[in-house]
Amino acid sequence: DLAEANAGLIRLNKAKSQFVSAVSHELRTPLAAIKGYASLLGSGQFGHLTNAQTERVTKVEKHADALTQFINNLLDIARIESGRETMTQSLIPIEAFLTAVQDVVTPQIESKQLHYTVTHDGISTLFGDSVHLQHVFVNLLSNAIKYTPEKGTIELAFTRAGEMIHSTVRDTGCGIATSDQQHLFQEFYRANDPINQTVRGTGLGLTLVKRIVEAHHGQIGVVSEPGKGSTFTVTLPAPP
Ligand code: ADP
């Protein structure tokens, strides 16, 4: 009975992924047009805009970007779940990798005046799909930044643990209640925390992160204490 129920769930999950993919694809094209026309209007090519008009057009662009990001996350999750997206397996020089990750998060770090440190004692390479793994660390760092007040601390560290590379993203932010921790990696889950009334998000980031880590045969976990901060750990196979 259990095997049959399981097979049914797998079929349903596959149907869900196909539906999500189809809808996301259909949404992407008109969204790109909205973004394109907003940016054309904003450029002043069709006449000068007042400050108030520029402000509104910028908002249209910003929301179109957020929606595009959301749809891309949905598509990526569906592609990885269905096995259509495979991870390349290559040696990734860690210095260049960290620079690429840092380039994305530096503006947010600076605007909140956060103290940011990176250590990777004795590790010179990671192993896997560079683009997807960058996504993992950009996402974890972006969350750490989002949920940490100004002048807090964020640490990214890589250490070797036998056949694995153990990485941690630690912050001194709001932390996560124990009752929320087990649900964080589920689609659309956002913690039941007052901060989420003001901090925008979709609850898809960590789902995608977990899918990517597992597609690398790795593991992800979290340890957190409300009010003190959170530490996300990602364990990945070390280079052969
Ligand atoms: P979101 O887009 O809401 O940030 P995620 O899937 O990235 O979606 O995260 C899910 C939820 O986990 C967030 O809504 C937030 O409540 C919580 N969370 C994630 N990272 C942190 C963190 N570093 N500190 C505190 N809460 C976090």
Residues whose N, C-alpha, C, O or C-beta is under 5 A from the ligand:
A	BS01	ADP	N143 A144 Y147 G173 G175 I176 L184 Y189 R190 A191 R200 G201 T202 G203 L204 G205 L206 T207 S230
